[in-house]
Amino acid sequence: MRQQGVYLDYNATAPLRRQAAEAMVEAFSVAGNPSSVHGFGRAARRLVETAREAVAALVGAEPDQVVFTSGGTEANNLALSGPAGRPVLLSAGEHDSLLKAAPSAILVALDASGALDLEALEQALDQARETGAPPVLVSIMLANNETGVIQPLERVAELVHARGGRLHCDAVQAAGKLPLDKTRLGADLLSLSAHKLGGPMGVGALVADRDAGLTPLIRGGGQERRRRAGTENVAAIAGFGAAVLAARQDLAEGAEMPRLARLRDRMEDAVQAAAPAARLFGADAPRLPNTSCFTMPGVRAETQVMALDLAGIAVSAGAACSSGKVEPSHVLRAMGVGPLEAEQAIRVSLGWATREADISLFLEAWKALYVRRSAA
Ligand code: PLP
Protein backbone atom coordinates (compact mmCIF):
# COMPACT_ATOMS: atom_id res chain seq x y z
CA MET A 1 0.00 0.00 0.00
CA ARG A 2 1.62 3.26 -1.16
CA GLN A 3 0.91 6.15 1.17
CA GLN A 4 0.11 9.55 -0.23
CA GLY A 5 1.73 12.73 1.02
CA VAL A 6 5.08 14.34 1.52
CA TYR A 7 7.58 12.31 3.51
CA LEU A 8 10.31 14.45 5.13
CA ASP A 9 11.32 12.20 8.02
CA TYR A 10 14.23 10.21 6.56
CA ASN A 11 16.25 10.38 9.77
CA ALA A 12 13.44 8.46 11.51
CA THR A 13 13.40 5.92 8.71
CA ALA A 14 13.98 6.06 4.98
CA PRO A 15 11.47 4.50 2.59
CA LEU A 16 12.55 1.04 1.46
CA ARG A 17 14.59 1.22 -1.73
CA ARG A 18 13.31 -0.79 -4.68
CA GLN A 19 16.56 -2.77 -4.83
CA ALA A 20 16.18 -3.77 -1.16
CA ALA A 21 12.57 -4.86 -1.63
CA GLU A 22 13.52 -6.99 -4.65
CA ALA A 23 16.44 -8.62 -2.83
CA MET A 24 14.19 -9.47 0.11
CA VAL A 25 11.45 -10.99 -2.03
CA GLU A 26 14.06 -13.14 -3.74
CA ALA A 27 15.59 -14.16 -0.39
CA PHE A 28 12.20 -15.25 0.95
CA SER A 29 12.16 -18.02 -1.61
CA VAL A 30 15.43 -19.50 -0.31
CA ALA A 31 14.44 -22.23 2.12
CA GLY A 32 17.74 -23.05 3.83
CA ASN A 33 19.19 -22.13 7.20
CA PRO A 34 22.55 -20.43 6.57
CA SER A 35 24.16 -22.74 9.15
CA SER A 36 23.08 -25.90 7.27
CA VAL A 37 25.72 -27.58 5.17
CA HIS A 38 23.40 -28.74 2.37
CA GLY A 39 22.79 -26.83 -0.82
CA PHE A 40 19.72 -25.02 0.52
CA GLY A 41 21.73 -23.83 3.50
CA ARG A 42 24.64 -22.82 1.32
CA ALA A 43 22.30 -20.71 -0.84
CA ALA A 44 21.09 -18.84 2.25
CA ARG A 45 24.68 -18.49 3.46
CA ARG A 46 25.65 -16.94 0.12
CA LEU A 47 22.99 -14.26 0.56
CA VAL A 48 24.25 -13.43 4.04
CA GLU A 49 27.90 -13.34 2.99
CA THR A 50 27.21 -11.24 -0.11
CA ALA A 51 25.47 -8.69 2.09
CA ARG A 52 28.32 -8.86 4.60
CA GLU A 53 30.80 -7.97 1.84
CA ALA A 54 28.64 -5.00 0.80
CA VAL A 55 28.34 -3.70 4.36
CA ALA A 56 32.07 -4.14 4.98
CA ALA A 57 32.90 -2.29 1.76
CA LEU A 58 30.59 0.58 2.74
CA VAL A 59 32.89 1.40 5.65
CA GLY A 60 36.21 0.15 4.25
CA ALA A 61 36.34 -2.86 6.61
CA GLU A 62 36.84 -6.59 6.15
CA PRO A 63 33.75 -8.85 5.95
CA ASP A 64 34.73 -10.83 9.05
CA GLN A 65 34.54 -7.62 11.08
CA VAL A 66 30.79 -7.29 10.40
CA VAL A 67 28.39 -8.61 13.06
CA PHE A 68 24.77 -8.50 11.89
CA THR A 69 22.38 -7.34 14.62
CA SER A 70 18.71 -6.45 14.93
CA GLY A 71 19.50 -2.79 14.22
CA GLY A 72 21.43 0.24 15.37
CA THR A 73 20.18 -0.05 18.93
CA GLU A 74 21.54 -3.56 19.36
CA ALA A 75 24.79 -2.64 17.59
CA ASN A 76 25.29 0.23 20.05
CA ASN A 77 24.49 -1.99 23.02
CA LEU A 78 26.93 -4.63 21.76
CA ALA A 79 29.64 -1.98 21.31
CA LEU A 80 29.33 -1.18 25.01
CA SER A 81 29.93 -4.80 26.01
CA GLY A 82 33.43 -5.49 27.27
CA PRO A 83 35.52 -5.68 30.40
CA ALA A 84 33.62 -4.99 33.63
CA GLY A 85 34.52 -1.73 35.32
CA ARG A 86 35.66 -0.09 32.12
CA PRO A 87 34.83 3.63 32.16
CA VAL A 88 32.61 4.82 29.31
CA LEU A 89 32.62 8.34 27.89
CA LEU A 90 29.73 9.50 25.70
CA SER A 91 28.89 12.84 24.16
CA ALA A 92 25.80 14.42 25.70
CA GLY A 93 24.16 14.28 22.27
CA GLU A 94 24.37 10.52 21.73
CA HIS A 95 21.31 8.47 20.85
CA ASP A 96 19.33 6.93 23.69
CA SER A 97 20.55 3.48 22.66
CA LEU A 98 23.88 4.53 24.17
CA LEU A 99 22.79 6.99 26.85
CA LYS A 100 20.24 4.61 28.35
CA ALA A 101 22.46 1.55 27.92
CA ALA A 102 25.33 3.18 29.82
CA PRO A 103 23.60 5.17 32.56
CA SER A 104 26.80 5.69 34.53
CA ALA A 105 28.79 6.95 31.55
CA ILE A 106 30.66 10.24 31.87
CA LEU A 107 29.04 12.75 29.51
CA VAL A 108 31.13 15.12 27.41
CA ALA A 109 29.52 18.46 26.58
CA LEU A 110 28.60 19.85 23.17
CA ASP A 111 29.19 23.49 22.28
CA ALA A 112 26.45 25.85 21.09
CA SER A 113 26.99 24.79 17.46
CA GLY A 114 26.41 21.14 18.37
CA ALA A 115 30.06 20.13 17.99
CA LEU A 116 31.80 18.08 20.66
CA ASP A 117 33.84 20.10 23.15
CA LEU A 118 37.27 18.58 22.50
CA GLU A 119 38.87 20.20 25.55
CA ALA A 120 36.19 18.69 27.77
CA LEU A 121 36.84 15.33 26.11
CA GLU A 122 40.58 15.56 26.82
CA GLN A 123 39.91 16.41 30.46
CA ALA A 124 37.45 13.54 30.85
CA LEU A 125 39.92 11.13 29.21
CA ASP A 126 42.69 12.19 31.58
CA GLN A 127 40.40 11.82 34.60
CA ALA A 128 39.27 8.36 33.49
CA ARG A 129 42.92 7.31 33.11
CA GLU A 130 43.75 8.43 36.63
CA THR A 131 41.17 6.05 38.13
CA GLY A 132 43.39 3.09 37.17
CA ALA A 133 40.35 1.29 35.70
CA PRO A 134 40.64 -0.66 32.40
CA PRO A 135 41.16 1.59 29.33
CA VAL A 136 38.21 3.77 28.55
CA LEU A 137 35.61 3.17 25.83
CA VAL A 138 34.57 6.41 24.13
CA SER A 139 31.47 6.50 21.96
CA ILE A 140 30.87 9.51 19.71
CA MET A 141 28.37 9.60 16.87
CA LEU A 142 29.55 10.71 13.45
CA ALA A 143 26.38 12.64 12.61
CA ASN A 144 23.59 13.66 14.92
CA ASN A 145 20.09 12.38 14.16
CA GLU A 146 18.35 15.62 15.22
CA THR A 147 20.64 18.39 13.96
CA GLY A 148 22.78 16.53 11.42
CA VAL A 149 25.93 17.99 13.02
CA ILE A 150 29.05 16.03 12.07
CA GLN A 151 31.64 15.41 14.78
CA PRO A 152 35.42 15.60 14.20
CA LEU A 153 35.89 11.85 14.61
CA GLU A 154 39.47 11.73 13.34
CA ARG A 155 40.59 14.22 15.98
CA VAL A 156 38.58 12.38 18.64
CA ALA A 157 40.30 9.12 17.63
CA GLU A 158 43.75 10.70 18.05
CA LEU A 159 42.89 11.88 21.55
CA VAL A 160 41.35 8.55 22.58
CA HIS A 161 44.08 6.35 21.14
CA ALA A 162 46.86 8.50 22.60
CA ARG A 163 45.48 7.48 26.01
CA GLY A 164 45.08 3.81 25.19
CA GLY A 165 41.28 3.97 24.91
CA ARG A 166 38.94 2.50 22.31
CA LEU A 167 36.60 4.47 20.10
CA HIS A 168 33.11 3.44 19.05
CA CYS A 169 31.30 5.49 16.46
CA ASP A 170 27.54 5.44 15.98
CA ALA A 171 27.48 6.00 12.22
CA VAL A 172 23.79 5.14 11.88
CA GLN A 173 22.82 8.55 10.47
CA ALA A 174 26.01 9.18 8.52
CA ALA A 175 25.95 5.92 6.56
CA GLY A 176 24.71 6.42 3.02
CA LYS A 177 24.93 10.20 3.41
CA LEU A 178 28.69 10.61 3.82
CA PRO A 179 31.57 8.52 2.48
CA LEU A 180 32.73 6.32 5.37
CA ASP A 181 36.07 4.74 6.07
CA LYS A 182 36.41 3.09 9.45
CA THR A 183 40.21 3.19 9.41
CA ARG A 184 40.44 6.80 8.31
CA LEU A 185 37.91 7.80 10.96
CA GLY A 186 39.96 5.90 13.54
CA ALA A 187 36.95 4.03 14.93
CA ASP A 188 37.63 0.64 16.51
CA LEU A 189 33.90 -0.12 16.43
CA LEU A 190 31.18 1.33 14.24
CA SER A 191 27.37 0.92 14.29
CA LEU A 192 25.07 0.86 11.27
CA SER A 193 21.34 0.48 10.76
CA ALA A 194 19.73 -0.66 7.49
CA HIS A 195 16.50 1.31 7.66
CA LYS A 196 18.20 4.70 7.74
CA LEU A 197 19.68 4.14 4.29
CA GLY A 198 16.75 2.53 2.51
CA GLY A 199 17.02 -1.02 3.82
CA PRO A 200 14.47 -2.82 6.01
CA MET A 201 13.86 -2.09 9.68
CA GLY A 202 15.13 -4.56 12.26
CA VAL A 203 18.60 -5.21 10.89
CA GLY A 204 21.91 -3.46 11.39
CA ALA A 205 25.53 -4.21 12.05
CA LEU A 206 28.38 -3.60 14.40
CA VAL A 207 31.68 -3.45 12.55
CA ALA A 208 34.33 -4.34 15.09
CA ASP A 209 38.09 -4.81 15.09
CA ARG A 210 39.02 -8.45 15.60
CA ASP A 211 40.47 -7.76 19.06
CA ALA A 212 37.46 -5.69 20.18
CA GLY A 213 36.73 -8.14 23.00
CA LEU A 214 32.95 -8.12 22.54
CA THR A 215 30.79 -10.05 24.99
CA PRO A 216 27.75 -11.44 23.13
CA LEU A 217 24.46 -9.99 24.33
CA ILE A 218 22.54 -12.91 22.83
CA ARG A 219 23.98 -16.31 23.67
CA GLY A 220 23.30 -19.62 22.02
CA GLY A 221 24.67 -20.94 18.75
CA GLY A 222 27.96 -19.95 17.17
CA GLN A 223 26.55 -17.63 14.51
CA GLU A 224 28.31 -14.41 13.57
CA ARG A 225 31.65 -15.86 14.71
CA ARG A 226 30.26 -16.36 18.20
CA ARG A 227 29.53 -12.65 18.59
CA ARG A 228 25.72 -12.85 18.16
CA ALA A 229 23.79 -16.07 18.48
CA GLY A 230 20.60 -16.94 16.60
CA THR A 231 19.68 -17.84 13.04
CA GLU A 232 20.36 -14.85 10.85
CA ASN A 233 17.45 -12.82 9.44
CA VAL A 234 18.44 -13.77 5.92
CA ALA A 235 15.89 -11.73 3.97
CA ALA A 236 16.48 -8.58 6.03
CA ILE A 237 20.24 -8.98 5.72
CA ALA A 238 19.90 -9.42 1.94
CA GLY A 239 17.78 -6.25 1.83
CA PHE A 240 20.39 -4.42 3.91
CA GLY A 241 23.13 -5.45 1.47
CA ALA A 242 21.11 -4.31 -1.55
CA ALA A 243 20.27 -0.96 0.09
CA VAL A 244 23.94 -0.42 0.88
CA LEU A 245 24.92 -1.01 -2.75
CA ALA A 246 22.24 1.43 -3.95
CA ALA A 247 23.24 4.06 -1.39
CA ARG A 248 26.91 3.69 -2.32
CA GLN A 249 26.08 4.11 -5.97
CA ASP A 250 24.21 7.35 -5.22
CA LEU A 251 27.20 8.59 -3.24
CA ALA A 252 29.67 7.57 -5.95
CA GLU A 253 27.69 9.38 -8.65
CA GLY A 254 28.17 12.49 -6.55
CA ALA A 255 24.97 14.38 -7.41
CA GLU A 256 22.54 13.21 -4.72
CA MET A 257 23.95 14.87 -1.60
CA PRO A 258 24.55 18.27 -3.27
CA ARG A 259 20.96 18.01 -4.60
CA LEU A 260 19.61 17.43 -1.08
CA ALA A 261 21.78 20.21 0.34
CA ARG A 262 20.36 22.64 -2.24
CA LEU A 263 16.77 21.66 -1.38
CA ARG A 264 17.51 21.90 2.33
CA ASP A 265 19.18 25.31 1.98
CA ARG A 266 16.31 26.67 -0.12
CA MET A 267 13.90 25.51 2.57
CA GLU A 268 15.92 27.11 5.36
CA ASP A 269 16.25 30.41 3.47
CA ALA A 270 12.48 30.50 2.96
CA VAL A 271 11.80 29.66 6.61
CA GLN A 272 14.10 32.46 7.77
CA ALA A 273 12.56 34.91 5.32
CA ALA A 274 9.03 34.08 6.52
CA ALA A 275 9.94 33.98 10.20
CA PRO A 276 13.15 35.92 10.93
CA ALA A 277 12.95 34.87 14.61
CA ALA A 278 12.97 31.18 13.68
CA ARG A 279 16.11 29.60 15.10
CA LEU A 280 18.15 27.16 13.08
CA PHE A 281 20.25 24.62 14.96
CA GLY A 282 23.60 23.23 13.92
CA ALA A 283 23.99 25.47 10.88
CA ASP A 284 27.35 26.82 12.13
CA ALA A 285 28.94 23.37 12.21
CA PRO A 286 29.57 20.84 9.44
CA ARG A 287 26.20 19.15 8.89
CA LEU A 288 24.59 16.30 6.98
CA PRO A 289 23.20 17.65 3.71
CA ASN A 290 19.71 16.24 4.32
CA THR A 291 18.93 17.42 7.85
CA SER A 292 17.42 20.61 9.19
CA CYS A 293 16.28 21.46 12.71
CA PHE A 294 14.55 24.77 13.39
CA THR A 295 11.91 26.44 15.50
CA MET A 296 8.62 28.08 14.68
CA PRO A 297 8.64 30.94 17.17
CA GLY A 298 5.93 30.56 19.79
CA VAL A 299 4.55 27.25 18.43
CA ARG A 300 5.22 23.92 20.08
CA ALA A 301 6.75 21.18 17.95
CA GLU A 302 3.81 18.83 18.61
CA THR A 303 1.40 21.44 17.24
CA GLN A 304 3.54 21.88 14.13
CA VAL A 305 3.89 18.13 13.57
CA MET A 306 0.13 17.62 13.89
CA ALA A 307 -0.82 20.58 11.68
CA LEU A 308 1.68 19.48 9.03
CA ASP A 309 0.37 15.94 9.24
CA LEU A 310 -3.14 17.22 8.54
CA ALA A 311 -1.68 18.87 5.45
CA GLY A 312 -0.20 15.49 4.45
CA ILE A 313 3.38 16.30 5.41
CA ALA A 314 5.47 14.07 7.67
CA VAL A 315 8.22 15.63 9.79
CA SER A 316 9.15 14.99 13.39
CA ALA A 317 9.53 16.97 16.56
CA GLY A 318 13.21 17.69 17.11
CA ALA A 319 12.76 15.72 20.26
CA ALA A 320 12.69 12.12 21.36
CA CYS A 321 9.26 10.66 20.84
CA SER A 322 9.93 6.93 20.64
CA SER A 323 7.37 6.30 23.37
CA GLY A 324 4.75 8.58 21.82
CA LYS A 325 5.43 11.20 24.47
CA VAL A 326 7.45 14.19 23.27
CA GLU A 327 10.28 15.26 25.58
CA PRO A 328 12.37 18.38 24.90
CA SER A 329 15.39 17.27 22.92
CA HIS A 330 18.41 16.32 25.04
CA VAL A 331 20.59 17.20 22.05
CA LEU A 332 19.32 20.78 21.89
CA ARG A 333 19.49 21.04 25.66
CA ALA A 334 23.13 19.89 25.51
CA MET A 335 23.76 22.72 23.01
CA GLY A 336 22.53 25.17 25.64
CA VAL A 337 19.11 25.77 24.07
CA GLY A 338 16.47 26.72 26.64
CA PRO A 339 13.56 24.32 27.27
CA LEU A 340 10.91 26.57 25.70
CA GLU A 341 12.83 27.03 22.49
CA ALA A 342 13.80 23.34 22.39
CA GLU A 343 10.10 22.47 22.54
CA GLN A 344 9.48 24.55 19.40
CA ALA A 345 12.01 22.71 17.21
CA ILE A 346 11.05 20.37 14.41
CA ARG A 347 13.34 18.19 12.34
CA VAL A 348 12.91 18.02 8.60
CA SER A 349 15.00 15.31 6.96
CA LEU A 350 15.21 14.70 3.22
CA GLY A 351 16.22 11.67 1.19
CA TRP A 352 16.45 9.93 -2.10
CA ALA A 353 12.79 10.35 -3.09
CA THR A 354 12.49 14.02 -2.01
CA ARG A 355 11.68 16.42 -4.82
CA GLU A 356 11.49 20.20 -5.18
CA ALA A 357 7.66 20.00 -5.05
CA ASP A 358 7.82 18.33 -1.61
CA ILE A 359 9.77 21.28 -0.23
CA SER A 360 7.33 23.74 -1.80
CA LEU A 361 4.36 21.93 -0.20
CA PHE A 362 6.14 21.85 3.15
CA LEU A 363 6.90 25.59 2.99
CA GLU A 364 3.34 26.44 2.01
CA ALA A 365 1.91 24.51 4.98
CA TRP A 366 4.56 25.68 7.47
CA LYS A 367 4.16 29.35 6.51
CA ALA A 368 0.36 29.11 6.60
CA LEU A 369 0.52 27.69 10.12
CA TYR A 370 2.93 30.42 11.20
CA VAL A 371 0.68 33.15 9.82
CA ARG A 372 -2.40 31.56 11.50
CA ARG A 373 -0.62 31.23 14.84
CA SER A 374 0.88 34.72 14.69
CA ALA A 375 -2.57 36.18 14.03
CA ALA A 376 -4.20 34.21 16.90
N1 PLP B 1 21.70 5.75 16.51
C1 PLP B 1 21.18 6.82 15.89
C2 PLP B 1 22.03 8.03 15.73
C3 PLP B 1 19.87 6.79 15.43
O1 PLP B 1 19.35 7.87 14.82
C4 PLP B 1 19.10 5.61 15.62
C5 PLP B 1 17.68 5.56 15.20
O2 PLP B 1 16.94 6.50 15.36
C6 PLP B 1 19.70 4.52 16.25
C7 PLP B 1 20.99 4.63 16.68
C8 PLP B 1 18.93 3.24 16.47
O3 PLP B 1 18.83 2.49 15.29
P1 PLP B 1 17.66 1.40 15.13
O4 PLP B 1 16.41 2.15 14.86
O5 PLP B 1 18.11 0.58 13.96
O6 PLP B 1 17.63 0.61 16.38
Residues whose N, C-alpha, C, O or C-beta is under 5 A from the ligand:
A	BS01	PLP	N11 G71 G72 T73 H95 S97 A143 N145 D170 V172 Q173 S193 G204
